[in-house]
Amino acid sequence: RRRLAPLNEDNGRFLLLAALIAAYLSAGATVFSALESPSEAAAQLRWNRTLHNFSRIFNISLPELRAFLRSYEAAMAAGIRVDALRPRWDFPGAFYFVGTVVSTIGFGMTTPATVAGKVFLIIYGLFGCAGTILFFNLFLERIISLLAFIMKACHERQLRRSGLLPPNFRRGPAMAGVGSLVGWKPSVYHVMLILGIFALTLSCCASAMYTAVEGWNYVDSLYYCFVTFSTIGFGDLVSSQNAAYQNQGLYRFGNFIFILMGVCCIYSLFNVISIVIKQVLNWVLKKLECSCCPKCHKSSARLGRRNAITPGARLRRHNISVDTDGQYDSDTEGRRLSGEMISMRELTASNKVSLAILQKQLSETANGYPRNVCINTRQNGFSAGVGALAIMNNRLAETSDSR
């Protein structure tokens, strides 16, 4: 009788994450049900009382009144309101709509009503969403590189003040002789903190604008900013929908800039947080390691020799090699020759990415080290891709060789 093969690290992490997400969803559903269900029931009771009182006072039968309200609901879905609103399908309104489509915000306050419009939306959204996700990935590369250079400059300034760095020191090949700079690495946690502060500041500024212009309270404005920037897009609050505003052109421009920068920043923050979440999963898997399976121990021992770092652990050496165990990590395969920026595959969801590797790459970017070219005959034309394209290419290459 054949023994079932033990779960490898990738499958174990996937199943653990799936279980945690299911528990997270269940906990969220429980909390929201407890918070919102009483309010919903009370609102339904008030509406039924109002409906019956209106029917009795004005001598209108309930079926006729309900038929009228259904017509009103259909008018609302078509964008018709009692108060005057801006036209939904003039050019500014249509531009606002396509912006919410390609960014996947999808407020839902405007939807195509014709068959031709719905068919065109399918084709338009296919390429528009793909291109916008690519734009978000490239934005993430550049913001991470910018933060690495800024943190490097701050670190050099601290060293100059403390006298550990010559005043006339300049970046370049000479920096290899300065041990304090060679061993220094920008922290991923610092990157996450900076992105979080920037996202919070941006949301607070945008909320102040929406509170002043739209007349919302500040909490509703913050809620709108998060729902929009995270591309959840419920549509219960939508900006720039009134017929006219004071300084309308300036407000529309500011609204566009805030939404664009907010979505880019939150997207970058989500990707960096996902790396930390993955390290927590690795730490949990290590704690749940099966003591009766030799293969698990062997796999864990190999993982320990690699450059993964778990919460609470400390790096024991400064020079980290990414090519341990005679294999190139999928994160380092196909590094670009230019060495100008960090690719998305080094930031997101490649199966062997680790916090230490990301710190090493941040360090290389900040210190100006040239990227090492991975000598691997398995590379193809997609090896320099970013985001999901690079992840898929690496995953297929690993599958073809190891599975």
C-alpha positions in Angstrom: 0.0 0.0 0.0 1.5 3.4 -1.0 1.9 6.0 1.6 0.5 9.4 0.8 3.2 12.0 0.1 3.4 14.7 2.8 2.4 18.2 1.9 5.2 20.3 0.7 5.8 23.8 1.9 4.0 25.6 -0.9 0.8 23.4 -0.6 0.9 23.7 3.2 1.2 27.5 3.0 -1.7 27.6 0.5 -4.0 25.4 2.6 -3.1 27.4 5.8 -3.8 30.7 4.1 -7.1 29.3 2.7 -8.1 28.2 6.2 -7.1 31.6 7.7 -9.1 33.5 5.0 -12.2 31.3 5.6 -11.9 32.0 9.4 -11.3 35.7 8.7 -14.4 35.8 6.4 -16.5 34.0 9.0 -15.4 36.3 11.8 -16.1 39.4 9.6 -19.6 38.1 8.7 -20.3 37.5 12.4 -19.3 41.0 13.4 -21.1 42.8 10.6 -24.2 40.7 11.1 -24.3 41.6 14.8 -23.7 45.3 14.0 -25.9 45.8 11.0 -28.8 43.3 11.4 -30.7 45.1 14.2 -30.5 48.4 12.2 -31.7 46.7 9.1 -34.7 45.1 10.9 -35.6 48.5 12.6 -35.4 50.3 9.2 -37.7 47.6 7.6 -40.2 48.0 10.5 -40.2 51.8 10.1 -40.7 51.6 6.3 -43.6 49.1 6.6 -45.3 51.5 9.1 -44.7 54.5 6.9 -46.1 52.6 3.9 -49.3 51.6 5.6 -49.8 55.1 7.1 -49.4 56.6 3.6 -51.8 54.1 2.1 -54.4 54.8 4.8 -54.1 58.6 4.8 -54.2 59.1 1.0 -56.6 56.2 0.3 -54.2 54.4 -2.0 -54.2 50.7 -2.2 -50.9 49.0 -1.2 -50.5 47.1 -4.5 -50.8 50.4 -6.5 -48.3 52.1 -4.1 -45.8 49.3 -4.4 -46.1 49.4 -8.2 -45.3 53.1 -8.2 -42.3 52.5 -5.9 -41.0 49.8 -8.2 -41.1 52.3 -11.1 -39.2 54.7 -8.9 -36.5 52.1 -8.1 -36.1 51.4 -11.9 -35.7 55.2 -12.4 -33.0 55.3 -9.7 -31.1 52.5 -11.3 -31.2 54.4 -14.6 -29.6 57.4 -12.8 -32.8 59.6 -12.4 -33.1 61.4 -9.1 -35.6 63.9 -7.7 -32.9 66.5 -7.2 -30.9 67.7 -10.2 -27.7 65.7 -10.7 -25.0 65.9 -13.3 -25.5 64.2 -16.6 -24.2 60.6 -16.4 -23.1 60.2 -20.0 -21.7 63.5 -21.0 -17.9 63.3 -21.6 -16.8 64.1 -18.0 -19.4 61.6 -16.7 -18.3 59.0 -19.2 -14.6 59.6 -18.4 -15.4 59.1 -14.7 -17.2 55.9 -15.5 -14.3 54.4 -17.6 -11.9 55.4 -14.8 -13.9 53.4 -12.3 -14.0 50.5 -14.8 -10.3 50.1 -15.6 -9.3 50.6 -11.9 -11.8 48.0 -10.9 -13.5 50.4 -8.4 -16.9 49.9 -10.1 -19.2 52.2 -8.1 -22.2 51.0 -10.0 -24.0 54.4 -10.0 -23.6 54.4 -13.8 -24.0 51.3 -16.0 -24.5 50.8 -19.7 -28.2 50.4 -20.6 -27.8 49.4 -24.3 -26.7 46.0 -25.6 -23.9 47.6 -27.7 -22.6 49.4 -24.6 -22.5 46.2 -22.5 -20.7 44.3 -25.3 -18.2 47.2 -25.7 -17.6 47.3 -21.9 -16.6 43.6 -21.9 -13.9 44.2 -24.6 -12.9 47.6 -23.2 -12.6 46.4 -19.6 -10.5 43.3 -20.6 -7.6 45.4 -22.0 -8.2 48.5 -19.8 -8.1 46.5 -16.5 -5.0 44.6 -17.6 -3.2 47.8 -18.6 -4.1 49.6 -15.4 -2.9 46.7 -13.2 0.4 46.9 -15.1 0.5 50.6 -14.4 0.0 49.8 -10.7 2.8 47.3 -10.8 5.2 49.8 -12.4 4.2 52.4 -9.9 5.0 49.9 -7.1 8.5 49.3 -8.6 9.3 53.0 -8.7 7.9 53.9 -5.3 9.9 51.1 -3.6 13.1 52.2 -5.4 12.5 55.8 -4.4 12.0 54.8 -0.8 15.2 52.7 -0.8 17.2 55.6 -2.1 15.7 58.0 0.4 16.4 55.6 3.3 19.9 55.1 2.0 20.5 58.9 2.0 19.2 59.2 5.5 21.4 56.4 6.7 24.5 58.0 5.1 23.6 61.3 6.8 23.4 59.6 10.2 26.8 58.0 9.6 28.3 61.4 8.7 27.0 63.0 11.8 28.4 60.1 13.9 31.8 60.3 12.2 31.6 56.8 10.8 31.6 58.0 7.2 34.1 60.4 5.6 32.5 63.9 4.8 33.6 63.7 1.1 32.2 60.2 0.7 30.3 59.6 -2.6 28.4 56.7 -3.9 30.2 54.4 -6.2 32.7 51.6 -6.3 34.5 53.0 -3.2 31.6 52.2 -1.0 32.5 48.6 -1.1 35.2 49.3 1.4 32.8 50.9 4.0 31.7 48.0 6.1 28.9 49.9 7.8 27.3 50.6 4.4 27.8 47.1 3.0 26.0 45.5 5.9 23.1 48.0 6.0 19.7 47.0 4.6 16.6 49.1 4.3 13.9 47.4 6.3 10.8 46.1 4.6 8.9 47.0 7.8 10.1 50.6 7.4 8.8 50.6 3.8 5.5 49.3 4.9 5.3 52.0 7.7 6.2 54.8 5.2 3.6 53.6 2.7 1.0 53.4 5.5 1.7 56.9 6.7 1.6 58.3 3.2 -1.7 56.5 2.5 -3.2 57.8 5.8 -2.1 61.3 5.1 -3.5 61.2 1.6 -6.8 59.9 2.9 -7.0 62.6 5.6 -6.4 65.3 3.0 -8.9 63.9 0.6 -11.4 63.5 3.4 -11.0 67.2 4.3 -11.8 68.1 0.7 -14.8 65.9 0.4 -16.2 67.1 3.8 -15.9 70.7 2.6 -17.2 70.2 -1.0 -19.7 67.3 -0.7 -21.1 68.1 2.7 -20.3 64.7 4.2 -19.2 64.3 7.8 -15.5 63.4 8.2 -16.0 59.8 9.1 -18.1 59.2 6.0 -15.4 60.9 4.0 -12.7 58.6 5.4 -14.9 55.6 4.8 -15.3 56.7 1.1 -11.6 57.2 0.7 -10.8 53.6 1.9 -13.6 52.0 -0.1 -12.5 53.9 -3.2 -8.7 53.6 -2.8 -8.9 49.9 -2.1 -11.1 49.5 -5.2 -13.9 48.0 -3.2 -16.3 50.6 -4.6 -19.6 50.0 -2.9 -21.2 53.0 -4.5 -23.2 54.1 -1.4 -21.1 57.3 -1.5 -19.9 58.7 -4.8 -18.0 62.0 -5.2 -18.6 64.6 -7.9 -22.2 63.7 -8.6 -24.0 67.0 -8.0 -25.1 69.1 -10.9 -22.8 72.0 -10.0 -20.0 72.8 -7.6 -18.1 75.9 -6.7 -14.8 75.8 -8.6 -16.1 72.7 -10.3 -13.2 72.2 -12.7 -10.6 72.4 -9.9 -12.6 70.1 -7.7 -12.9 67.4 -10.5 -9.2 67.6 -11.1 -8.4 67.3 -7.4 -10.8 64.4 -7.1 -9.1 62.6 -10.0 -5.6 63.1 -8.6 -6.6 62.0 -5.1 -8.3 58.8 -6.4 -5.4 58.0 -8.7 -2.7 58.5 -6.1 -4.8 56.8 -3.4 -5.4 53.6 -5.5 -1.7 53.4 -6.4 -0.5 53.9 -2.8 -3.0 51.4 -1.3 -2.1 48.9 -4.0 1.6 49.2 -3.1 0.8 49.0 0.6 -1.3 45.8 0.1 1.6 44.1 -1.8 4.2 44.9 0.8 1.8 43.8 3.6 1.3 40.5 1.7 5.0 39.7 2.1 4.8 40.1 5.8 1.7 37.9 5.9 3.6 35.3 4.0 6.4 35.3 6.6 3.8 34.9 9.3 2.5 31.8 7.4 6.0 30.4 7.2 6.4 30.9 11.0 3.1 29.2 11.7 4.0 26.3 9.4 7.3 26.0 11.3 5.4 25.8 14.6 3.0 23.2 13.1 5.8 21.1 11.7 5.1 17.4 11.8 7.5 15.6 14.1 6.8 12.1 12.7 7.7 12.7 9.1 11.4 12.7 8.1 10.7 14.4 4.8 9.2 17.3 6.7 12.3 17.7 8.8 14.4 17.4 5.7 12.4 20.1 3.9 12.5 22.4 7.0 16.2 21.9 7.3 16.7 23.0 3.7 14.4 26.0 4.3 16.5 26.9 7.3 19.6 27.1 5.2 17.9 29.4 2.8 17.4 33.1 3.3 13.9 33.0 4.7 13.3 35.1 7.8 10.5 34.5 10.3 9.1 36.9 12.9 11.4 37.0 15.9 14.3 35.7 14.0 17.5 37.6 13.3 19.9 37.5 10.4 23.1 35.8 11.5 25.3 37.0 8.7 25.6 40.1 6.5 26.4 38.5 3.1 23.3 36.7 1.9 23.5 34.3 -1.0 20.3 33.8 -3.0 21.6 30.8 -4.8 21.9 28.3 -2.0 21.1 24.6 -2.5 22.4 24.8 -6.1 19.2 26.3 -7.4 18.3 29.8 -8.4 15.3 31.2 -6.6 12.3 32.0 -8.7 12.6 35.6 -7.3 16.1 36.1 -8.8 15.5 34.3 -12.2 15.6 36.7 -15.1 16.8 39.8 -13.2 16.9 42.6 -15.6 20.3 43.8 -16.9 19.5 47.5 -16.3 19.6 47.2 -12.5 17.4 50.3 -12.2 14.5 49.0 -10.2 13.0 46.1 -8.3 10.7 43.9 -10.3 7.2 42.9 -9.1 8.2 39.2 -9.0 10.6 40.2 -6.2 7.8 41.8 -4.3 4.8 39.6 -4.8 3.8 36.0 -4.4 6.5 34.0 -6.1 6.6 30.8 -4.1 10.1 31.2 -2.7 10.2 35.0 -2.0 11.4 35.9 1.5 11.8 39.0 3.6 15.6 38.6 3.6 15.7 38.4 -0.2 13.6 41.6 -0.5 15.8 43.3 2.0 18.9 42.3 0.0 17.3 43.7 -3.2 16.3 46.9 -1.4 19.9 47.2 -0.2 21.3 46.6 -3.8 19.0 49.3 -5.1 20.0 51.8 -2.4 23.7 51.1 -2.6 23.8 51.1 -6.4 25.2 47.6 -6.8 24.7 46.1 -10.2 22.3 43.3 -10.4 23.8 39.9 -11.0 22.6 38.2 -14.1 21.1 34.8 -13.5 22.7 32.3 -15.8 19.8 30.1 -16.5 18.9 28.5 -19.8 15.3 28.1 -18.8 14.6 31.8 -19.3 12.4 32.9 -22.2 11.0 36.1 -23.6 8.7 36.6 -20.6 11.5 36.4 -18.0 11.6 40.2 -17.6 7.9 40.6 -17.0 6.3 42.1 -14.0 3.5 41.3 -11.7 1.3 38.3 -12.5 3.0 37.7 -15.8 6.4 37.1 -14.1 4.9 35.0 -11.4 3.1 32.8 -13.9 6.2 32.4 -16.0 8.3 31.4 -13.0 5.7 29.0 -11.7 5.5 27.2 -15.1 9.3 27.0 -15.2 9.4 25.4 -11.8 6.6 23.0 -12.6 8.3 21.8 -15.8 11.5 21.0 -14.0 10.5 19.9 -10.5 7.0 18.5 -10.8 
